[in-house]
Amino acid sequence: MDNKDLDYYLNLDWTLIEGEDLDFDGNPYHYIEIKEIPSFVFCAKTIEKARENYKRQLKLTLMVMLENGDHITEPGEEEDEPDWESLCP
């Protein structure tokens, strides 16, 4: 039985990907993605605010993943290579 809980996952050393882009009005914003959770992105007006606040969104994301029984890829865990033949007939 896997007994890894929310606190365990929140304290992992996630691989953060930081960047900057423009919104629809041409204003810059900063984002943080997490390599191990491709669906995760957090945006803020400054990189400081993004770094300060992304963990709240991470907590919600992890709560949903745990509730759904989704596999959570941990930092350093090897990703399985997709079975391309079954994906692309």
C-alpha positions as CSV (number, residue, x, y, z in Angstrom):
1,M,0.0,0.0,0.0
2,D,1.3,3.4,-1.0
3,N,1.2,5.7,2.0
4,K,2.6,8.9,0.4
5,D,0.4,11.8,1.4
6,L,0.0,15.4,0.3
7,D,2.8,16.6,2.6
8,Y,5.2,14.1,1.1
9,Y,4.5,15.4,-2.4
10,L,4.5,19.1,-1.4
11,N,8.0,18.7,0.0
12,L,9.6,17.1,-3.1
13,D,12.3,18.9,-5.0
14,W,10.2,19.6,-8.1
15,T,11.8,20.6,-11.4
16,L,10.6,24.2,-11.9
17,I,10.5,25.7,-15.4
18,E,10.3,29.5,-15.3
19,G,9.4,31.7,-18.2
20,E,7.9,34.9,-19.4
21,D,5.3,35.5,-22.1
22,L,2.8,38.2,-23.2
23,D,-0.9,38.1,-22.4
24,F,-3.6,38.9,-25.1
25,D,-3.1,42.6,-24.5
26,G,0.6,42.4,-24.9
27,N,1.5,42.8,-21.2
28,P,4.2,40.6,-19.8
29,Y,3.5,37.9,-17.3
30,H,5.7,35.2,-15.6
31,Y,4.9,31.5,-15.3
32,I,6.1,28.5,-13.5
33,E,5.7,25.0,-14.9
34,I,6.6,21.8,-13.2
35,K,8.4,19.3,-15.5
36,E,7.0,16.2,-13.7
37,I,3.4,17.5,-13.8
38,P,2.8,18.6,-17.5
39,S,-0.7,19.9,-16.7
40,F,0.7,22.3,-14.1
41,V,1.3,26.0,-14.8
42,F,1.0,29.1,-12.5
43,C,1.1,32.6,-13.8
44,A,1.7,36.0,-12.0
45,K,2.7,39.5,-13.0
46,T,6.2,39.2,-11.6
47,I,8.5,36.2,-11.2
48,E,8.8,37.0,-7.5
49,K,5.0,36.6,-7.1
50,A,5.0,33.5,-9.1
51,R,7.7,31.9,-6.9
52,E,5.9,33.1,-3.8
53,N,2.5,31.7,-4.7
54,Y,2.8,28.7,-7.0
55,K,2.8,26.2,-4.1
56,R,-0.9,27.0,-3.4
57,Q,-1.8,25.9,-6.9
58,L,0.5,22.9,-6.6
59,K,-1.2,21.8,-3.4
60,L,-4.6,21.9,-5.2
61,T,-3.3,20.1,-8.2
62,L,-1.8,17.3,-6.0
63,M,-5.0,17.0,-3.9
64,V,-7.0,16.4,-7.1
65,M,-4.4,13.9,-8.4
66,L,-4.4,12.0,-5.1
67,E,-8.2,12.0,-4.9
68,N,-8.4,10.6,-8.5
69,G,-5.7,8.0,-7.8
70,D,-3.6,9.5,-10.6
71,H,0.1,8.5,-10.8
72,I,2.3,11.3,-9.7
73,T,5.7,11.3,-11.3
74,E,8.3,12.2,-8.8
75,P,11.5,14.2,-9.5
76,G,14.1,11.8,-10.8
77,E,11.6,9.1,-11.7
78,E,12.2,7.8,-15.2
79,E,9.2,8.4,-17.5
80,D,8.1,5.4,-19.4
81,E,8.5,5.7,-23.2
82,P,5.0,5.7,-24.8
83,D,4.1,2.6,-26.8
84,W,4.0,4.5,-30.1
85,E,2.6,1.6,-32.1
86,S,-0.5,1.5,-30.0
87,L,-0.9,5.2,-30.0
88,C,-0.3,5.7,-33.7
89,P,-2.0,2.9,-35.7
